[in-house]
Amino acid sequence: MPEALDPRFFDSEARGYDALLIVSFGGPEGPDEVMPFLDNVFRGLRVTEETRAKIAARYQEFGGISPINEHTRAFIASLRHLLDAEGPALPIYWGNRNWHPLLPDTLAQMAHDGVGRAAAFVTSMFSSYSGCRRYREDLAQAVAGLDKAPVIDKLRIGFNHPGFVTAVVDRLDAAIAQVPVRRRRKTAVLFTAHSLPETMAAGSAYVAQLNEAANLAAGAAGIHGWKLVYQSNNARYGGEPWLGPDIGDALDAAAAAGSKDVVVMPLGFVCDHMEVVLDLDVDAKKRAAAAGVNMVRARTVGTHPAYVAMVRDLLVERMAGGFSRKTLGTLAPLHDLCPADCCLPGRPGVLAPALAGSAAPRGPQV
């Protein structure tokens, strides 16, 4: 067994699954759904009514429709096609945290259909409370009280999986190709991710994983100058600082340094959320234009074949058993079972029950 893998946090048993569950954030698909959706998003957070109203107004600019559900449907269709062609032949279910199809409804349907054990793929490539543990809490809540509830195994996060990195590189290459040839060598590259409260980020490997994935992708794409920046902090709550630098400030800095072209790669998003559309395609684009910079936004990995194949690979590795895990770079493959002190929320209080975890904290291998 590789020394980097702590057996407390890796599942070496060959697993048989009855289904694959795709777990996503969800989004409204009409103007009447915006406020109920935001009520779900901000439940338990210290978000003012003024902030909530501002965010709702931004959704309404697009008819109250977030692109995320449409993109998730396309991803599931691509994955369904791959599983039909190469196996394993499993039904795919879909459940969201914040809007229909909601996880409790999906898990109830799975129990009704007789699913005994399912693998769950959460559409988040980086570890944080928002991107990992919160989903595990959602899954625990969704199965609570269900008669004959399925056992859920969460697939590991694939930030350094070759499939994800390949998809990011291809998206980067396509974006850089939109810059005039004579200016490509001087093009600035900004990798963006959703900003988080610094206390939340400190309770996870979020920043380290983002830097690793960006470095891997930049190296494979032949990019020597890049920067990790953050976006979507318009929903910040409380008075604590959030991760920076902000994408807008980074665009101004690139212009001041003489860059005529900037490629923005939304590394922290696997598909187009409203945050990608509004914060990059609208707000950042305006900021770049005001600074005199040509900004090209790379596509999210979405339905890229390498990314879709990565999900199948993560499923197959758990079905095969053992400790074989595909990764690139210097960081070890992320665990199958989350340590007890993994992805903490960064605020005081008793932790909610969460699935797919280990009772052991992180520490020396035993």
N, C-alpha and C positions, 0 to 999 in steps of 0.2 A: 504494500500500500504506500503511495507517495507520502513523504513526511509532511507535506503541506496540508494534508487532509486530516482533520481531527475527527475520529470516528464517532464522537458524541453528537456531531452535527451533520453527518452524512448517512443516508439511508442506503445500505449496501444490499438489501434484500430485493430480489426480483419481484416486481409488483405486477399484478394483473388488474387492469382497469376496465370498468364498464362504460366509461364516458370521459370526455375531456370538457372541462368547464373553462370558458373564457370570461375573465373578470375585468371589467373596465370602469371608467369614471362615470360615463353617461352624460347626456346633455339634453336640453329641451328641444322639441321639434315643432314648436309653435308659440305664438306670443302669450297664450294663456298658461303655458307651462313654465315660464321663466321664474316667477316668484316662488312657486312650490319647489322647483328645482333648487333655487338658491337657499330656500329654507333647509333643505337636506344638506347642501354643501356646507353651510355655516353653523349647523347644529352644534351647540356646545362651545362655539368660539366667540370671542369678544369683538364682534363686528358691529359697527354702528349702523343705524338705519340709513344714515346719509351715504355711507359706503355701499350698503346693499342696493340702494336706489340708483347710485351711479353705475354700478355693475349691471343692474337690470336694464338700464337705458342703453348700455353698450350692446347687450344682446338684442334689444329691440331694433337697433340699427340694421340688423340682419334678419328682421322678421321674426325674432325670437327663436331662431333655428341655429343650433350648434352643429358644425360639420362632423362631430366625433362619432355619432351613431351611424351615419352613412359610411364613414371610413371603417368603423368596426365591422359593419356588415360585409364590406368588400374584403376585409382581412379574413373574416371567417369563411367566406366563399372560396378564397384562395387556399386557405388551409384545408377546407373540405375537399377541394380538388386534389391536393397533394396526398391527403390520407386515403382517398379513394384509389389513387394511382399506386401508392407505395406502402400503404398501411401505416399503422394498425387501423383496422376498420372499426372506429369508435364513433358513436354519435357525439355531436358537439352541442353543448348548451352555452347560453350566454346570459350573464347576470351583471348588472351595474350597481355601483355604490349609491348613486344619487338620482337616477331616473330610469324609467322603464326601458327594458325589462329589469326590474329590481331583483337583487340577489335573493331575498326571502321567497319571492314568488318562484324564481328559477329553482332554488333548492327544494321547495315543496313539490314542484313538478318532477324533479329528479327522483325524489323519494316515492312519489306516486308511480313513476315509471319503473321502479324496482332497481334503480342504480345503487349498487352496494358500495362501490369504491370508485372515486373519480380523481383524476389529476386536474389541478387548476393552474392555468397560466394567467398571471396578472400582467396587464399591458403596461408595465412600468419597468424600465431597464436599470434603475438606480435605487439604492437603499436609502430610505428615510422613513420617518413615521408615516408621512402622507402616502409614500409610494410602496410601503411594505406592511408594516405592523398594523396600520389602520385597516387595510384590506383583510388581514388575518383576523382582526377583531370583527369586521363585518361578516366574515365567513362563520365565525363562532356564533355570532348572534343569529345568523340565518338558519343554522341547523338546530339551535336551541329549541327544545320543545317539539321538534319534528318526530313523528313516529317513524321508526326505521330510517333515520337520517343517514345519508351517505357518508362514508369516511372520505375526507378530502386531503390529498397530498398536494401541497403547493410546489410547483416546479421552481427551481432556483432562478435567480435573477441573472440575466445573460449579458451584462454590460461588456464583458471581455470575451464573449463567445465569437469565434471566427465569422459566423453568419451575420451577426449584428454589425461587426466592424466592416465587413465586406459591403453590406448595404449602405452604411454611412459613407464609405469611400466612393461608391458609385454615385451617390447623390451629390457629394462634393465635386467630383469630376464633372458631372453634368452642369453644375452651377458655374464652376470656373470657366467652362467652355463658352458661357454666355458673355464673358468679358473679352473685349478686343484683344487679339493675340499679343500685340505689342505692349499691352499693359498688364498681362497676367503675372509676370514675375514680381510686380510691385503690389499685387492685390493683397489686402489684409483679410484674414479669415477669423471670424468670430464664431465660436461654439456657444450656443445659448442653452440655458436650462431654467426651470422655474425657480425663482428665488424662494428661500425659506427663512423663517426666523433663525438667527444664528444659534440660539440655544437648541433648537430642533436639529439643525445640521450637525451640531457637536455630538449628538447622541447617535450618530450613524457614520457610515463611510461614504456618504453622499458626495462630498467634494473630491475625495481621493479617487472614487470610481469615475467621476466625470473627467477628471484630469487624465486618468489612465486611458479611458476610451477616446478622448480627444487626441492624446498623444499617439495612440495606435493608429487612428484614422489619418491624422496629419502625416505621420511617417509613411504610411502606405500610399498616400496621395502625393507624396513629394513636397509637402508644405513645410517650410522651415519657420515661418513666423505666424503664430496663431495666439489667440487669447480666449480664455474661458470667461464668459460674462453671464449675467442673469437678467431675467425679464419677469413680467407679470407680478410685480409686487404691489399692484394697485389695490389688492384686497388685504393688505397688511392689517393686522389687528394688534392692539396693545401698543406700547411705546418702545418696544425693544427693537434693536437693529436687525435688518435682514441682510442676506448675502448680497454682495456686490463684487465688481462694479456693474452698474445698470447698463443695458444695451444702448440706451440713448447717449449716455455719457461716453461710452466706448466708441460710438460713431463719431462724436465730436472730437475725441482724442485722435482717432484715425485720420480725420480730415486735417487736424492741426499738425499731424506728423507728415502730411503730404500725400496721403493715399487718395487716389482718384476713384478706386473701386474697392468695395467691401463685400465679401461673400459671408452670409450669415447662415450657419447650419444649426437648426433647432435640435441639437443632440439629445436633449432631455425629454423629447416628445416623440412617440412612435407614430403618431398620426396627427392630423390637423385638429387640434382643440380650438375653441374660440380664442384662447390665449395666443395661439400661433397666428390666427387670422388677424385679430385686432392689434395685438401688441407688436407684431412684426410686419405684417402686410399693410397695416394702416399707420400705426403710430411711429414705428421705427422707420418706415419708408419716408414719412413726412420729415422726420428728424434728419435723415440722411440727405434728403433733397435740400433742406434748409442749410445744411453744412456743405453743400456742393459735392456730395459723394454719390456715386452710382452704386446702389445697394442691390445685390442679387440674393434672393432668399432660396436656399437649397430646399428641396422637397424632404419631407419626413420619410422614414423608411417604409411606412405604410404597408403595401403589398409586395415589396421587393422580394423576389424569389429566395434570396439568401436569408432574409429575415424570417420569412414563412418557414423555410426549411429548418431554421434554428429551433423554432417551436417544436417541430416534429422531433428534432434531435434531443431536446430536453426531455420530451416524453419518452422516447425510446431508451435513453440512458437509465431512467428510473425503472422501466420495465425489464431491462436486461440485468439489473443488479450489478454489484461490484462497485469499484471506485473510479471508473474511467470517466473523466470529465474534460471536454474540449475547452481550452482557453488560449488566449494570446497574452503576451506582455508579462509583467513582473508580479502581478497580484494573483493570488490563488483563486480557483473557482469558488464562487460563493456557496454557502452551505445549503443543504436541503432542509434542514431543521434549524430554525432561528434560535440563537441563544437567548436565554431569559432576559439579558440586558441589551438586546439588539434593537436598534431603531426606536429609541426612547422618544417620547413626545416633546421633551424639553420644558415641561411644566409640572408642578407638583400634583400629587394625587395618586390614587390607587389605579394600577394598570387594569384595563378590562381584559377578560378572557380572550385568548387568541389561539387559532388553530395552527397546525404545522410548526410547532415550536418544540424546543428542548427545555427541560427544567434546569439544565446546566448553564451557568454564566460563561462568558468568554474567559479564557485563561490558558495556562499551560496545558499541553496535551496530557491525558491520563492514560 
